[in-house]
């Protein structure tokens, strides 16, 4: 187990070195909010979908389909259980702070932080299973998340769920997976090149926002520790139990724990800003859980590696 922890910790440390690049870029003013916003859009609309398509571009096998469906089920159960626990444990009096902490305590950074680790530890098969968690994340975000954060309670955004770039990429990927068809090299090669950006670019973005966070906002609010405990400890434990009950093999279990033990979703800050909630607290929560991940992720991923 020690070897597994060291192996995962090494990969997480590599990611934090990339994060430090983002920190330095902000400190020396090489990047600003506008350029980083553009980079985030690049990751959301181009890089992550490209990564998902590459992951699904493989020969159809029944066991892979079964694993993907089980991953969808595990994501649904894990995110749902975390949301219920967050509702009961996070009792912040301020409505804006309460909404942000409940959202941040429920949903992981399965894309930005998850995909680079999936690629490093498992390769394309990890991204293949991770697509289930990304898809479920967007379903929760534009239903539960919007209901939680939207002050006007405008309802579930079915259109935004279906038109999410990652959901569209999953549909395209499923077609490639089910049909006896391979993309020509002239098309697949540039898609793979774009997918290769899934590791460095998101980490630089996280580093940029980490450098701009207020230490007071991170460590001064007791609620942030409750939400972080749900996200970084309770949620991964739930995921481990679900992996065991559903009979996940080692690869599926590791992929599940990479996705579920990642830091709070970067989408927390985007939606908090959009709906006029506490954006500073959301950035602090994302930053705090990103720092905590260097300790908690290797442990849970190593335990998952012993399953199956």
C-alpha positions as CSV (number, residue, x, y, z in Angstrom):
1,X,0.0,0.0,0.0
2,X,2.9,2.3,0.8
3,X,4.2,1.9,-2.8
4,X,0.7,2.8,-4.1
5,X,0.5,5.9,-2.0
6,X,4.0,7.0,-3.1
7,X,3.2,6.4,-6.7
8,X,-0.1,8.4,-6.5
9,X,1.6,11.1,-4.4
10,X,4.3,11.5,-7.1
11,X,1.7,12.1,-9.8
12,X,-0.2,14.5,-7.6
13,X,3.0,16.3,-6.8
14,X,3.7,16.6,-10.6
15,X,0.3,18.3,-10.9
16,X,1.1,20.7,-8.1
17,X,4.3,21.6,-9.9
18,X,2.2,22.5,-12.9
19,X,-0.1,24.4,-10.5
20,X,2.9,26.4,-9.3
21,X,3.5,27.5,-12.8
22,X,0.0,29.1,-12.7
23,X,0.9,30.7,-9.4
24,X,4.1,32.2,-10.8
25,X,2.3,33.4,-14.0
26,X,-0.1,35.4,-11.8
27,X,2.6,36.8,-9.6
28,X,4.7,38.1,-12.5
29,X,1.5,39.2,-14.3
30,X,2.1,37.0,-17.3
31,X,-1.6,36.0,-17.1
32,X,-4.7,38.1,-16.2
33,X,-8.3,37.3,-15.5
34,X,-9.3,37.8,-19.2
35,X,-6.6,35.4,-20.5
36,X,-7.3,32.8,-17.9
37,X,-11.0,33.0,-18.6
38,X,-10.2,32.3,-22.3
39,X,-8.0,29.3,-21.2
40,X,-10.9,28.0,-19.1
41,X,-13.2,28.2,-22.1
42,X,-10.6,26.4,-24.2
43,X,-10.5,23.6,-21.7
44,X,-14.3,23.4,-21.3
45,X,-15.3,23.7,-25.0
46,X,-12.3,22.0,-26.8
47,X,-9.7,20.2,-24.6
48,X,-12.0,18.1,-22.3
49,X,-14.4,17.1,-25.1
50,X,-11.4,16.1,-27.3
51,X,-10.1,14.0,-24.4
52,X,-13.4,12.2,-24.0
53,X,-13.7,11.5,-27.7
54,X,-10.2,10.0,-27.7
55,X,-11.1,7.9,-24.7
56,X,-14.2,6.5,-26.4
57,X,-12.3,5.8,-29.7
58,X,-11.8,2.1,-28.9
59,X,-13.1,-1.3,-29.9
60,X,-16.5,-2.1,-28.4
61,X,-16.4,-4.7,-25.7
62,X,-19.4,-5.7,-23.5
63,X,-17.3,-5.5,-20.3
64,X,-16.3,-1.9,-21.1
65,X,-20.0,-1.0,-21.6
66,X,-20.9,-2.7,-18.3
67,X,-18.1,-0.8,-16.5
68,X,-19.2,2.5,-18.0
69,X,-22.8,1.9,-16.9
70,X,-21.7,1.0,-13.4
71,X,-19.5,4.1,-13.3
72,X,-22.6,6.2,-14.1
73,X,-24.4,4.5,-11.2
74,X,-21.5,5.0,-8.8
75,X,-21.3,8.7,-9.7
76,X,-25.1,9.2,-9.3
77,X,-25.0,7.5,-5.8
78,X,-21.8,9.2,-4.6
79,X,-22.8,12.7,-5.6
80,X,-26.4,12.3,-4.3
81,X,-25.2,11.0,-1.0
82,X,-22.7,13.8,-0.6
83,X,-25.5,16.4,-1.4
84,X,-27.8,14.9,1.2
85,X,-25.0,14.9,3.8
86,X,-24.0,18.5,3.0
87,X,-27.6,19.6,3.4
88,X,-27.8,18.2,7.0
89,X,-24.2,19.1,8.1
90,X,-23.7,22.5,6.6
91,X,-26.0,24.9,8.6
92,X,-24.4,28.2,7.8
93,X,-26.8,31.0,8.7
94,X,-25.9,33.2,5.7
95,X,-27.9,31.9,2.7
96,X,-25.2,32.8,0.1
97,X,-22.5,31.1,2.1
98,X,-24.6,28.1,2.8
99,X,-25.5,27.5,-0.8
100,X,-21.9,27.8,-1.9
101,X,-20.6,25.5,0.8
102,X,-23.3,22.8,0.1
103,X,-22.5,22.9,-3.6
104,X,-18.7,22.8,-3.1
105,X,-19.0,20.0,-0.6
106,X,-21.0,17.8,-3.0
107,X,-19.4,17.9,-6.4
108,X,-15.8,17.2,-7.4
109,X,-13.4,18.7,-9.9
110,X,-13.7,15.5,-11.9
111,X,-12.6,17.2,-15.2
112,X,-10.0,19.8,-14.4
113,X,-8.2,17.8,-11.7
114,X,-9.6,14.4,-12.5
115,X,-8.6,13.9,-16.1
116,X,-4.9,14.8,-15.7
117,X,-4.6,12.2,-13.0
118,X,-6.7,9.6,-14.9
119,X,-4.4,10.1,-17.9
120,X,-1.2,9.8,-15.7
121,X,-2.3,6.8,-13.7
122,X,-4.6,4.8,-16.0
123,X,-4.3,6.2,-19.5
124,X,-7.2,6.4,-21.9
125,X,-9.2,3.8,-20.1
126,X,-9.3,6.0,-17.0
127,X,-10.7,8.9,-19.0
128,X,-13.2,6.5,-20.5
129,X,-14.7,5.7,-17.1
130,X,-14.2,9.2,-15.9
131,X,-16.5,10.4,-18.7
132,X,-19.4,8.9,-16.6
133,X,-18.5,11.1,-13.6
134,X,-18.1,14.2,-15.8
135,X,-21.5,13.5,-17.4
136,X,-23.2,13.0,-14.1
137,X,-21.4,16.1,-12.7
138,X,-23.0,18.2,-15.4
139,X,-26.4,16.7,-14.8
140,X,-26.2,17.5,-11.1
141,X,-24.8,20.9,-11.8
142,X,-27.6,22.1,-14.1
143,X,-30.3,20.6,-11.9
144,X,-29.4,20.3,-8.2
145,X,-26.7,23.0,-8.4
146,X,-28.8,25.6,-10.2
147,X,-31.7,25.0,-7.8
148,X,-29.3,25.5,-4.9
149,X,-27.5,28.6,-6.2
150,X,-30.1,30.4,-8.3
151,X,-31.9,33.0,-6.1
152,X,-34.8,33.1,-8.5
153,X,-35.2,29.3,-8.6
154,X,-35.8,29.3,-12.3
155,X,-35.9,25.5,-12.5
156,X,-33.8,22.6,-14.0
157,X,-31.9,23.6,-17.1
158,X,-32.5,20.5,-19.3
159,X,-31.2,22.4,-22.4
160,X,-27.9,23.3,-20.7
161,X,-27.5,19.7,-19.6
162,X,-27.9,18.4,-23.1
163,X,-25.9,21.1,-24.8
164,X,-22.9,20.9,-22.3
165,X,-19.8,20.4,-24.4
166,X,-18.8,17.4,-22.3
167,X,-22.3,15.8,-22.7
168,X,-22.1,16.3,-26.5
169,X,-18.6,14.8,-26.5
170,X,-20.0,11.7,-24.6
171,X,-22.7,11.3,-27.2
172,X,-20.2,11.5,-30.0
173,X,-17.8,9.2,-28.1
174,X,-20.6,6.6,-27.6
175,X,-21.4,6.6,-31.3
176,X,-17.7,5.9,-32.0
177,X,-17.7,3.2,-29.3
178,X,-20.8,1.4,-30.6
179,X,-20.3,1.7,-34.3
180,X,-17.6,-0.3,-36.2
181,X,-16.0,2.9,-37.4
182,X,-12.6,4.5,-36.8
183,X,-11.8,8.1,-37.3
184,X,-9.2,8.7,-40.1
185,X,-5.7,9.6,-38.9
186,X,-6.0,13.1,-40.3
187,X,-8.9,13.8,-38.0
188,X,-7.9,11.7,-34.9
189,X,-4.3,13.1,-34.8
190,X,-5.3,16.8,-34.1
191,X,-8.0,15.6,-31.6
192,X,-5.3,13.7,-29.7
193,X,-3.0,16.8,-29.8
194,X,-5.8,18.9,-28.3
195,X,-6.5,16.2,-25.7
196,X,-2.9,16.3,-24.6
197,X,-3.5,19.8,-23.2
198,X,-5.8,18.3,-20.6
199,X,-3.0,18.0,-18.1
200,X,-1.1,21.3,-18.1
201,X,-3.7,23.9,-19.0
202,X,-6.3,23.1,-16.2
203,X,-3.5,22.9,-13.6
204,X,-2.1,26.3,-14.6
205,X,-5.7,27.7,-14.3
206,X,-6.1,26.3,-10.8
207,X,-2.7,27.8,-9.9
208,X,-3.7,31.2,-11.1
209,X,-6.9,31.3,-9.0
210,X,-5.0,29.8,-6.0
211,X,-2.5,32.7,-6.1
212,X,-5.4,35.2,-6.0
213,X,-7.2,33.7,-3.0
214,X,-7.4,35.4,0.3
215,X,-5.9,33.3,3.2
216,X,-8.5,34.8,5.5
217,X,-11.4,33.6,3.4
218,X,-9.9,30.1,3.2
219,X,-9.1,29.6,6.9
220,X,-11.3,32.1,8.7
221,X,-14.7,30.5,8.0
222,X,-15.5,27.3,10.1
223,X,-18.0,26.2,7.5
224,X,-15.3,25.7,5.0
225,X,-13.8,22.9,7.1
226,X,-17.1,21.1,7.4
227,X,-17.7,21.3,3.6
228,X,-14.1,20.3,2.9
229,X,-14.4,17.3,5.2
230,X,-17.5,16.1,3.3
231,X,-15.8,16.7,-0.1
232,X,-12.3,15.3,0.7
233,X,-13.1,12.5,3.3
234,X,-16.7,11.5,3.6
235,X,-17.5,11.5,-0.2
236,X,-14.4,9.3,-1.1
237,X,-15.3,6.9,1.7
238,X,-18.8,6.6,0.3
239,X,-17.3,6.0,-3.1
240,X,-15.1,3.2,-1.8
241,X,-18.1,1.5,-0.2
242,X,-20.0,1.8,-3.5
243,X,-17.0,0.4,-5.5
244,X,-16.9,-2.6,-3.1
245,X,-20.6,-3.3,-3.2
246,X,-20.8,-3.0,-7.0
247,X,-17.8,-5.3,-7.4
248,X,-15.5,-2.8,-9.2
249,X,-12.2,-4.1,-10.5
250,X,-9.0,-2.2,-9.7
251,X,-9.1,0.0,-12.8
252,X,-12.7,1.1,-12.3
253,X,-12.2,1.6,-8.6
254,X,-9.1,3.8,-9.1
255,X,-10.9,5.8,-11.8
256,X,-13.9,6.3,-9.4
257,X,-11.7,7.5,-6.5
258,X,-9.7,9.8,-8.8
259,X,-13.0,11.5,-9.8
260,X,-14.7,11.6,-6.4
261,X,-11.7,12.5,-4.3
262,X,-10.7,15.5,-6.4
263,X,-11.0,19.0,-5.0
264,X,-14.3,21.0,-5.1
265,X,-15.5,21.8,-8.6
266,X,-14.1,24.9,-10.2
267,X,-17.6,25.4,-11.5
268,X,-18.5,26.5,-7.9
269,X,-16.9,29.9,-8.5
270,X,-18.3,30.3,-12.0
271,X,-21.9,29.6,-10.7
272,X,-21.4,31.6,-7.5
273,X,-20.4,34.6,-9.7
274,X,-23.3,34.1,-12.1
275,X,-26.0,33.9,-9.5
276,X,-24.6,36.6,-7.1
277,X,-23.6,34.2,-4.3
278,X,-20.3,34.5,-2.3
279,X,-17.7,34.2,-5.0
280,X,-14.8,34.9,-2.7
281,X,-15.8,32.0,-0.4
282,X,-16.2,29.7,-3.4
283,X,-12.7,30.5,-4.6
284,X,-11.4,29.9,-1.1
285,X,-13.1,26.5,-0.9
286,X,-11.7,25.4,-4.3
287,X,-8.3,26.5,-3.3
288,X,-8.4,24.9,0.2
289,X,-9.6,21.5,-1.1
290,X,-7.0,21.7,-3.9
291,X,-4.3,22.0,-1.2
292,X,-5.9,19.2,0.9
293,X,-6.0,16.9,-2.1
294,X,-2.2,16.4,-2.1
295,X,-2.7,14.5,1.2
296,X,-6.1,12.9,0.9
297,X,-6.2,11.8,-2.8
298,X,-3.1,9.5,-2.7
299,X,-4.5,7.7,0.3
300,X,-7.9,7.0,-1.1
301,X,-6.6,6.2,-4.6
302,X,-4.1,3.8,-3.1
303,X,-6.9,2.0,-1.1
304,X,-9.0,1.8,-4.3
305,X,-6.0,0.2,-6.0
306,X,-6.3,-2.7,-3.6
307,X,-9.8,-3.5,-4.7
308,X,-10.7,-6.0,-7.4
